[in-house]
Amino acid sequence: MAKRSSLSIRIVEGKNLPAKDITGSSDPYCIVKVDSEAIIRTATVWKTLCPFWGEEYQVHLPPTFHAVAFYVMDEDALSQDDVIGKVCFTRETLASHPKGFSGWAHLTEVDPNEEVQGEIHLRLEVVPGPRAHRLRCSVLEARGLAPKDRNGASDPFVRVRYNGRTQETSIVKKSCYPRWNETFEFELEEGAAETLCVEAWDWDLVSRNDFLGKVVVSVQRLWAARLEEGWFRLQPDQAKRRRHEGNLGSLQLEVRLRDETVLPSSCYQPLVQLLCQEVTLGAQGPGQLIPIIEETTTTECRQDVATNLLKLFLGQGLAKDFLDLLFQLELGRTSEANTLFRSNSLASKSMESFLKVAGMRYLHGVLGPVLDRVFEEKKYVELDPSRVEVRDVGCSGLHRAQTEAEVLEQSAQTLRAHLGALLSALCRSVRACPAVVRATFRQLFLRVRERFPGAQHENAPFVAVTSFLCLRFFSAAIMAPKLFHLRERHADARTSRTLLLLAKAVQNVGNMDTLASRAKEAWMEPLQPTVRQGAAQLKEFITRLVDLEEEEELDLQRSLSLPAPPVKEGPLFIHRAKGKGPLGSCFKKLHFSLTTEALSFAKTPSSKKSALVKLANIQAAEKVEEKSFGSSHVMQVIYTDDAGRPQTAYLQCKCVNELNQWLSALRKVSINNPGLLGSYHPGVFRGDKWSCCHQRDKSDGGCDRTRSRVTLQEWSDPLDHDLEAQLIYRHLLSVEPALRTPAASHTCETRRRCPGRLPLGLVSCHPPPTGRACRSPPCRLAAWWPCHPRPFALAGDALAQPSPASVPISCLLISCLSLDRAELVPTAGTPGLLTGPGVAQALSRCWTSEKQMEKCRELSRPGEGRSLSRPGEAPEGSLAQLLRILQDLREAHGALLASTLPTEPSRLLAVQT
């Protein structure tokens, strides 16, 4: 059992920010801090007061975190960055919004008296005396104090105040982790002050002392407890009212806190097995639970549900089968090939997540070099004549205005070059594409070709593949490369326009150069020869991509899975130990690679790698305080060597995002190591003492807590089966009332007995031949009943396809909801077909009563008798099993909650106010 908290964060945009530069503008970016620790930095948007970021993150945290703050900063190249304002949410505030906070929040001024961090270790006790009781306060140590001096540290001391008396500790120089071990006593008198105030300050020789935080303790509660000892979180001084609130601009945010209690794996096995059984059965005849989950999933949570289901089945080796089932459901309700997979259905969302999980490295290999060239060239590209900017060209003194035609021609040449390079790289990447992705695309290709046969739908299977590969994957990555980790910063305005035009061209190629795509923007015509050639190349590429047999798929999977895939790789600076301690000038740039086996390095990405740390030997991966090396982007990997001796490797990153990404990757791959540390030293052992807490014992256990549970979610994360199962259970629990409705039960029972389904939209009585209004549209029930695999339609008083005068009974059961028994006359030699003039008349009616519905339920599929019910007790349906499993999990959570409730309230929390 484990309690886990996660924050879903989306930083959308800002507006009406104040100007911080002399040009009347700003260069804003955002820093996200959890309990004063920076974990996220957005890209800088240059020269604007209304920046747009649109960046999304998911952070996994320990359940004990207190607050998350968003700081809007102005980047300066020559001086320290300016603080514009901040937005802060406490954990309690986020917990009060189950669906999360979404909207605009006013920026508030950053007050130094409120910018406190860290904790202080106190021992408080009431000591009886000969004349009166005494209050004894022992100030032991502090950790994580805010650095207030330029050297990246503070000179802290503690001031204890009670009943008009004040006592102070000694000053500890240059430390954010001081240790005092000093004790103060005060006389307790009746009617005296009811609180004890402990304040931490940073001592300054010339200027005023800086406030570091305070703790206020209730003496009345201390009387009852007699003795309390523990770590107290420092609180800000809120005596001063906030200023400038409302005139510093606003920030649009979406923040959601999710707390989950993950049960042992055995608790989720029935749910996982039931879902896997449904997907496995879907290969022969689609099951019932996945369609019901799709129908009960709202637009707001569809992406999360799709991702959770996809990761669950990916961990079970059933991702292809799950997606194949969704393909069949989507094809079943689509009547026109040109509208296939164009909506945000569960199939579309699941496929998007699948490509990001399984194909992100493939995307980087194909698209990365092309985007690097676009960003390096920074050429002006424009094809729309209404947006062309005429510029001066030529050498100094010989400038001439470039004509519009010249700009358009140069832009077309540039785009043709980029598009050609991308298509060439894509066509060469068949073998580099992951086997599971190829197998899934092959399944999609075959399903669409089976659903839409004929020469008029020749391109339908190809367009189905490109609708995901080109439109939802490559084009999306081209327009927003930072969100796909292809670039570290957002593109400027000129490069963004080039990327947008390139994405449009890729979309036209993916649409197979249809007339509809060409009619949208006529000014894209100069690219049409390249688009037509690219469409032909893409069809050849897809033909080779899906030409994958099952044995070849297994061989390819084995060949690609021989080396351990890198979890994270990139250049880092490694600091070497030299002399008595590590020196800031002793470092070397190397290429590091983290796999599920070891952290290794090499001189270049293609050089032979040498193992630095075995994965099983990692004990902690933490940040190093800034003053140790003069940089705030240094981390330490604490591990043991082959002889069992403790070692530390210091690695420097180039920015806070890269630092947190490496820390997150190291923590996730070592989370199950048995020797993980609970504390560490954020400084270095230089000379004869630790730089953080000044302790002289090198083997000292540490002065700060490790943060092994603070990680960033990435698409390449190892799969967590229990967490995904818990998230699916949580979603099913939220839609349980809908699952218990009679309609869902009827849907489930019918699907169990009649696995085939009629595609929605193929049969309709609009307008009814008799001119009556349809009060109960048959498309509502169309997916509930079996039908002929080929579509049919009403043409006047006759039926077209599969024959003009005959149609399967099952089709009539959904088309005509008020059939008369007398009209059911089977055709000789073809049981189950209805003929005669009553067909067209029957198709004009709709179900209007429960009695008519019961009459239709009595009708069976052709060749299986006239009753859906079977003698004896029917086996338990999947929906009934699901509801029973949900009840079992609910009871397991309830029992766990009852067993973990404390028998008495925590006195330590009651003391702090």
Buried (B, 14 or more C-beta within 10 A) or exposed (E): EEEBBBBBBBBBBBEEBBEBEEEEBBBBBBBBBBBBBBBBBBBBBBBEBEBBBBBEBBBBBBEEBEBBBBBBBBBEEEEEBBBBBBBBBEBEBBEEEEEBBEEBBBBBBBBEBBBBBBBBBBBBBBEEEEEEEBBBBBBBBBBBBBBBBEEBBBBBBBBBBBBEEEBBBEBBEBBBBBBBEBBBBBBBEEEEBEBBBBBBBBBEEEEEBBBBBBBBBBBEBBEEBEEBEBBBBBBBBEEEEEEEEEEBBBBBBBBBBBEBBBBEEEBBEBBBEBBBBBBBBBBEBBBBBBBBBBBBBEEEBBBBBBBBBBBBBBBBEBBBBBBBBBBBBBBBBBBEBEEBBEEEBBBBBBBBBBBBBBBBBBBBEBBBEBBEEBBEEEBBBBBBEEEBEEEEBEEEEEEEEBEEEBBBEBBBEBBBBBBBBBBEBBBEBBEEBBBBBBBBBBBBBBBBBEBBEEEEBEBBBBBBBBBBBBBBBBBBBBBBBBBBBBBEBBBEEBBEBBBBBBBBBBBBBBBBBEEEBBEEEEBBEBBEEBBBBBBEBBBEBBEBBBEBEEEEBEEBBEEBEEEEEBBBBBBBBBBEBEEEBBBBEEBEEBBBBBBEBBBBBBEEEEEEBEEBBBBBBBBBBBBBBBBBBEBBBBBBBBBBEEEEEEBBBBBBBBEBBBBBBBBBBBBBBBBEBEEBBEBBBBBBBBEEBBBBBBBEEEEBEBBBBBBBBBBBBBBBBEEBBBBBBBBBBBBBBBBBEEBEEEEBBBBBBBBBBBBBBBBBBBBBBEEBBEEEEBEBBBBBBBBBBBBBEEBBEBEEEEBEEBBEBBBBBBBBBBBBBBBEEEBBEBBEEEEBBBBBEBBBBBBBBBBEEEEBBEBBBEBBBBEEEEEBEEEEEEEEBBBEBBBEBBEEBEEBBEEBEEEEEEEEEEBBEBBBE
